[in-house]
Amino acid sequence: MKKITYVFVTIILFAVICFSAVFFRDSLAVSDNDDNSKIIGEVSLLENYAKEYISLNNVNISSSELVFQYIRRNRYNDNYWNTLLGTIDSNFVDYVSSKGGVDINDQSTIIDLDTYKDVDFIHLMAVLNCYYKYGDNVSTLISSDYAGYGGDLLTFLEEITNYRINNSITDKDALVNYAISLLGTNKNSTFTSSDMYADLDAINIYRSSDIDLEKISESLEKYYILASSNYNYKNRVSSARTYIGDNESSIKEKAKNMMQNTMIQSMLVPSLSSKVTTLDYEVVSQAFADYMLEKPYLVATSNSGSMTVGDRAITVQLYESNLGLPKITLTHEICDIEIVDDVMYITATNAGTTDITVSSNNGLASITYRLTSTNVAPSIITNLSKEYDFFSEMDSSISIDALGTNNTYTWYISDSIDGQFTKMGVTVTPKYTFKPTMDYDKKYIKCVISNEGNNSVISNIALLRVKNVSLGDIVNTGDITLMLAFSITFLVLSANFLMFVLRKKKLIK
């Protein structure tokens, strides 16, 4: 008896597991927050290796310094960075390798959970390394900010200066607009959103009063996952403004002072001094101020398109900065819209024309895209049968197989095959369910299939035959509807009787 019980329990558990695997499949997918937790977990592992290494070798260096060195070892290991931050401890790198390494590569990123943009993790750690090592200033003449946004402003200044020269641009507004379209956006430039996020996050993590860089993984968790630190990814730009400047003039002045340091220029962009002008400084500082004041920028690669319902989604690349959570409005609800990683996906759900407007969260920037969509024209695959036999007052149905999108099926009935047809009903599926009475006997039925924007198609005409219901008729005609009901009732009664007998014999509890 126990064996029977175990079999039943095993079957039930297996069914539950299978159901759970299907039902919860989507919930088990790795989220962006899990990705962040994973990389922060690798940093924690690296910190443990650093502490082990220090203890075993009795070296006079902090675990945080070793962590920073290891993470920047490939991308930030040239003469400039080694002069600035010191030579990387190759013995520690070998020690980590001997322990199996960590899952952090040169393209590793943190994901901003508000905007879903990437933060260049390696860049972030190199900048933090400088703040950790020197504090605010490397020396009396060199700010630690040159490891972050100051250095990026200089390379961006060179990019804008070259663009001005190569394109013979003299109009300040045109050059400012071009700089705004690149600085801190997802366009390809020397100062992308991934760089900007890393620079501002480094400032905030270093300056937040409740973050301790002797505990790097804990600091990253507070900033990127819990958002529990005073400065965190949710208030990134406003937090950085408390240091860089809280109004346009102060931000521009700070940016100009950073870029006009000739000693740093000669180190980072040595060819710049011979070609940079006052206009270039003004343009880049204005673009930087606009970004820091959270003025949104938004453009789309196209402003109109057409598609057929059922086609793969149209993709429209968006370029933006400071967009926030975008607002989407439509003049007609004929499509679904989703924006993922600065790409707008448009999926038509019905025919028509609609204007899709995407606006920044503060409403200061917007784009409009016009979609024209069409339905797949209706056509019949399998027509109605020539005639149908039904029993009166019993649930019955008539079906047709057709192509087309957003079809409606209008069902008509007539006394004669060439008589006037009257509407019975309309369905959105190719099936009409009803309970025919004897009045339906020897009448005719047809279906008109329609959708918006296309010509309708008409089915053939079918004859209805309706009989009074009786058990003898059902058996003689082969209809098993009632017989099936009788059979189920018999099986239920038999099962109950069997359970009674088994309990009586004490074979089951």
Stockholm file with secondary structure:
# STOCKHOLM 1.0

chainA/1-509         MKKITYVFVTIILFAVICFSAVFFRDSLAVSDNDDNSKIIGEVSLLENYAKEYISLNNVNISSSELVFQYIRRNRYNDNYWNTLLGTIDSNFVDYVSSKGGVDINDQSTIIDLDTYKDVDFIHLMAVLNCYYKYGDNVSTLISSDYAGYGGDLLTFLEEITNYRINNSITDKDALVNYAISLLGTNKNSTFTSSDMYADLDAINIYRSSDIDLEKISESLEKYYILASSNYNYKNRVSSARTYIGDNESSIKEKAKNMMQNTMIQSMLVPSLSSKVTTLDYEVVSQAFADYMLEKPYLVATSNSGSMTVGDRAITVQLYESNLGLPKITLTHEICDIEIVDDVMYITATNAGTTDITVSSNNGLASITYRLTSTNVAPSIITNLSKEYDFFSEMDSSISIDALGTNNTYTWYISDSIDGQFTKMGVTVTPKYTFKPTMDYDKKYIKCVISNEGNNSVISNIALLRVKNVSLGDIVNTGDITLMLAFSITFLVLSANFLMFVLRKKKLIK
#=GR chainA/1-509 SS CHHHHHHHHHHHHHHHHHHHHHHTTGGGSCCHHHHHHHHHHHHHHHHHHHHHHHHHHTCSSCHHHHHHHHHHTTTSCSHHHHHHHCCCCHHHHHHHHHTTCCSCCTTCEEECTTTCCEEEHHHHHHHHHHHHHHTTBSSSSCBGGGGTHHHHHHHHHHHHHHHHHHTTCCCHHHHHHHHHHHTTSSSSSSSCHHHHHHHHHHHHHHHCTTCCTTSHHHHHIIIIISCCSSSCGGGHHHHHHHHHCSSHHHHHHHHHHHHTCHHHHHHHCTTGGGTCCHHHHHHHHHHHHHHHTTCCEEEESCSEEEEETTSCCEEEEEEEESCCSCEEEESSCCEEEEEETTEEEEEECSSEEEEEEEECTTSSCEEEEEEEEECCCCEEEECCCSEEEEETTSCEEEECEEECSSCEEEEEEESSTTSCCEEEEEESSSEEEECCCGGGTTCEEEEEEECTTSCCEECCCEEEEEECCCHHHHHHHTCCHHHHHHHHHHHHHHHHHHHHHHHHTTSCC
#=GC SS_cons         CHHHHHHHHHHHHHHHHHHHHHHTTGGGSCCHHHHHHHHHHHHHHHHHHHHHHHHHHTCSSCHHHHHHHHHHTTTSCSHHHHHHHCCCCHHHHHHHHHTTCCSCCTTCEEECTTTCCEEEHHHHHHHHHHHHHHTTBSSSSCBGGGGTHHHHHHHHHHHHHHHHHHTTCCCHHHHHHHHHHHTTSSSSSSSCHHHHHHHHHHHHHHHCTTCCTTSHHHHHIIIIISCCSSSCGGGHHHHHHHHHCSSHHHHHHHHHHHHTCHHHHHHHCTTGGGTCCHHHHHHHHHHHHHHHTTCCEEEESCSEEEEETTSCCEEEEEEEESCCSCEEEESSCCEEEEEETTEEEEEECSSEEEEEEEECTTSSCEEEEEEEEECCCCEEEECCCSEEEEETTSCEEEECEEECSSCEEEEEEESSTTSCCEEEEEESSSEEEECCCGGGTTCEEEEEEECTTSCCEECCCEEEEEECCCHHHHHHHTCCHHHHHHHHHHHHHHHHHHHHHHHHTTSCC
//
